[in-house]
């Protein structure tokens, strides 16, 4: 009976607008992270940009959590809404952690695989924007949503390879002359890989939502 009543009520689709705004902070943050890793970059300025985008993402997350409590009819389960925006927030939080580690260890030169991983992060952010857009019509767009999620999974696998190969190169390069450079480099690689992992979490969360509503 309640399900029938809900079907007659208008849904609050403003949540998709929140998701879209948050997804844009992921795009902006990924570009700032990519810029940070470029030769001759202004690391402090790039890190400040990432922090600003992360602050904006936090504001959107708070709006979503408040709206969940105040909205009678939501487009899908409240827990799914909260989990989705939290997973998106984790992605940009990890970008901030990456920039923080770089500044903390005063790293100013970066390996090629690190920059390649940053490119993958940008691609994941772009796909996330498309995922959120398609989520508005999840039943019609279910096949496309699944295909895009697979793309992120494949990018995550590519990132794993870059991470492992980068660590190996770093070890061979520094094992005798500068072990600390390996330790610091491994920390940066680990943070970059975690960013990609968080994007895979977003894709998996969206997949779960779609499966529940098919």
C-alpha positions as CSV (number, residue, x, y, z in Angstrom):
1,X,0.0,0.0,0.0
2,X,2.8,2.4,0.9
3,X,4.7,1.6,-2.3
4,X,1.5,2.5,-4.3
5,X,1.2,5.7,-2.4
6,X,4.9,6.6,-3.0
7,X,4.4,6.0,-6.7
8,X,1.9,8.8,-6.8
9,X,4.1,11.3,-5.0
10,X,6.5,13.5,-6.9
11,X,10.1,12.4,-6.3
12,X,12.8,14.9,-5.2
13,X,15.2,14.8,-8.1
14,X,17.4,17.6,-6.7
15,X,19.7,14.8,-5.4
16,X,20.9,14.3,-9.0
17,X,21.8,18.0,-9.1
18,X,23.8,17.5,-6.0
19,X,25.6,14.5,-7.4
20,X,26.4,16.4,-10.6
21,X,27.9,19.3,-8.7
22,X,29.9,16.9,-6.6
23,X,31.1,15.0,-9.7
24,X,32.4,18.3,-11.1
25,X,34.5,18.9,-8.0
26,X,36.1,15.5,-8.8
27,X,36.9,16.6,-12.4
28,X,38.3,19.9,-11.1
29,X,40.3,18.2,-8.4
30,X,41.7,15.6,-10.8
31,X,42.9,18.4,-13.2
32,X,44.6,20.2,-10.3
33,X,46.3,16.9,-9.2
34,X,47.5,16.3,-12.8
35,X,48.9,19.9,-13.0
36,X,50.6,19.4,-9.7
37,X,52.6,16.4,-11.0
38,X,53.8,18.3,-14.1
39,X,57.5,19.4,-14.4
40,X,57.9,22.9,-13.0
41,X,54.5,23.1,-11.5
42,X,53.6,25.5,-8.7
43,X,52.9,22.7,-6.2
44,X,51.6,24.9,-3.4
45,X,49.1,26.6,-5.8
46,X,47.9,23.3,-7.2
47,X,47.5,21.8,-3.7
48,X,45.5,24.9,-2.7
49,X,43.2,24.3,-5.6
50,X,42.7,20.7,-4.6
51,X,41.9,21.8,-1.1
52,X,39.4,24.3,-2.3
53,X,37.6,21.7,-4.5
54,X,37.6,19.3,-1.5
55,X,36.0,22.0,0.6
56,X,33.3,22.6,-2.0
57,X,32.7,18.8,-2.2
58,X,32.3,18.7,1.6
59,X,29.7,21.5,1.4
60,X,27.7,19.5,-1.2
61,X,27.9,16.3,0.9
62,X,26.5,18.2,3.9
63,X,23.7,19.5,1.7
64,X,22.9,16.0,0.6
65,X,22.9,14.6,4.2
66,X,20.6,17.4,5.3
67,X,18.3,16.9,2.3
68,X,18.0,13.2,2.9
69,X,16.6,13.9,6.4
70,X,14.2,16.5,5.1
71,X,12.9,14.9,1.9
72,X,9.9,12.6,2.1
73,X,10.3,10.9,-1.4
74,X,13.8,10.3,-2.6
75,X,14.8,8.9,-6.1
76,X,16.2,5.8,-4.5
77,X,17.0,4.5,-1.0
78,X,18.3,7.0,1.5
79,X,21.1,4.8,2.5
80,X,22.2,4.5,-1.2
81,X,22.1,8.2,-1.6
82,X,24.3,8.6,1.5
83,X,26.7,5.9,0.5
84,X,27.0,7.3,-3.1
85,X,27.9,10.8,-2.0
86,X,30.2,9.5,0.7
87,X,32.1,7.4,-1.9
88,X,32.4,10.4,-4.2
89,X,33.7,12.4,-1.2
90,X,36.2,9.8,-0.4
91,X,37.7,10.2,-4.0
92,X,38.4,13.9,-3.6
93,X,39.5,13.4,0.0
94,X,42.2,11.0,-1.3
95,X,43.3,13.6,-3.9
96,X,43.8,16.0,-1.0
97,X,45.7,13.4,1.0
98,X,48.0,12.8,-2.1
99,X,48.7,16.5,-2.4
100,X,49.3,16.7,1.4
101,X,51.8,13.9,1.3
102,X,53.7,15.5,-1.6
103,X,54.0,18.8,0.3
104,X,54.8,17.0,3.6
105,X,57.8,15.2,2.0
106,X,58.7,18.2,-0.1
107,X,58.6,16.2,-3.3
108,X,59.1,18.3,-6.4
109,X,60.0,15.8,-9.1
110,X,57.7,13.0,-10.2
111,X,58.1,9.7,-12.1
112,X,56.4,9.2,-15.5
113,X,54.2,6.4,-14.1
114,X,52.9,8.9,-11.5
115,X,51.8,11.3,-14.2
116,X,50.2,8.4,-16.1
117,X,48.3,7.5,-13.0
118,X,47.1,11.1,-12.8
119,X,45.8,10.9,-16.3
120,X,43.9,7.8,-15.4
121,X,42.4,9.7,-12.4
122,X,41.2,12.4,-14.8
123,X,39.6,9.8,-17.1
124,X,37.9,8.2,-14.1
125,X,36.5,11.6,-13.0
126,X,35.2,12.3,-16.6
127,X,33.5,8.9,-16.6
128,X,32.0,9.6,-13.2
129,X,30.3,12.7,-14.5
130,X,28.8,10.6,-17.3
131,X,27.7,7.9,-14.8
132,X,25.9,10.5,-12.7
133,X,24.2,12.0,-15.7
134,X,23.0,8.5,-16.9
135,X,21.8,7.7,-13.3
136,X,18.9,10.1,-13.8
137,X,17.4,7.5,-16.1
138,X,18.9,4.4,-14.7
139,X,16.4,1.9,-16.2
140,X,16.8,3.3,-19.7
141,X,20.5,3.7,-19.3
142,X,21.3,0.5,-17.4
143,X,23.4,-1.0,-20.1
144,X,25.4,2.2,-20.6
145,X,25.9,2.5,-16.8
146,X,27.2,-1.0,-16.6
147,X,29.6,-0.4,-19.6
148,X,31.0,2.8,-18.0
149,X,31.5,1.0,-14.7
150,X,33.5,-1.6,-16.5
151,X,35.7,1.1,-18.1
152,X,36.5,2.4,-14.6
153,X,37.4,-1.1,-13.5
154,X,39.7,-1.5,-16.4
155,X,41.3,1.8,-15.7
156,X,41.8,0.7,-12.1
157,X,43.6,-2.4,-13.4
158,X,45.8,-0.3,-15.6
159,X,46.6,1.9,-12.6
160,X,47.6,-1.2,-10.6
161,X,50.1,-2.1,-13.3
162,X,51.5,1.4,-13.4
163,X,51.7,1.4,-9.6
164,X,53.6,-2.0,-9.5
165,X,55.9,-1.2,-12.3
166,X,56.6,2.3,-10.9
167,X,57.5,0.8,-7.5
168,X,59.9,-1.7,-9.2
169,X,61.6,1.1,-11.1
170,X,61.8,3.2,-8.0
171,X,63.4,0.4,-6.0
172,X,66.0,-0.4,-8.6
173,X,66.9,3.2,-9.0
174,X,67.2,4.0,-5.3
175,X,67.9,0.8,-3.4
176,X,71.6,1.5,-2.9
177,X,71.9,5.3,-3.2
178,X,68.8,6.7,-1.6
179,X,66.4,4.3,0.2
180,X,64.4,7.3,1.6
181,X,63.6,8.4,-2.0
182,X,62.0,4.9,-2.5
183,X,60.0,5.2,0.7
184,X,58.7,8.6,-0.2
185,X,58.0,7.7,-3.8
186,X,56.2,4.5,-2.6
187,X,54.0,6.7,-0.5
188,X,53.1,8.9,-3.4
189,X,52.3,5.9,-5.6
190,X,50.2,4.4,-2.9
191,X,48.1,7.6,-2.5
192,X,47.6,7.9,-6.3
193,X,46.4,4.2,-6.4
194,X,44.0,4.9,-3.6
195,X,42.4,7.7,-5.6
196,X,41.7,5.3,-8.5
197,X,40.4,2.8,-6.0
198,X,37.9,5.3,-4.6
199,X,36.6,5.9,-8.2
200,X,36.1,2.2,-8.6
201,X,34.1,2.3,-5.3
202,X,31.9,5.0,-6.8
203,X,31.3,2.9,-9.9
204,X,30.5,-0.2,-7.8
205,X,28.1,1.8,-5.7
206,X,26.2,3.1,-8.8
207,X,26.2,-0.5,-10.1
208,X,24.5,-1.7,-6.9
209,X,21.9,1.0,-7.2
210,X,21.1,0.1,-10.8
211,X,20.8,-3.6,-10.0
212,X,18.4,-2.9,-7.1
213,X,16.1,-0.9,-9.5
214,X,16.1,-3.1,-12.6
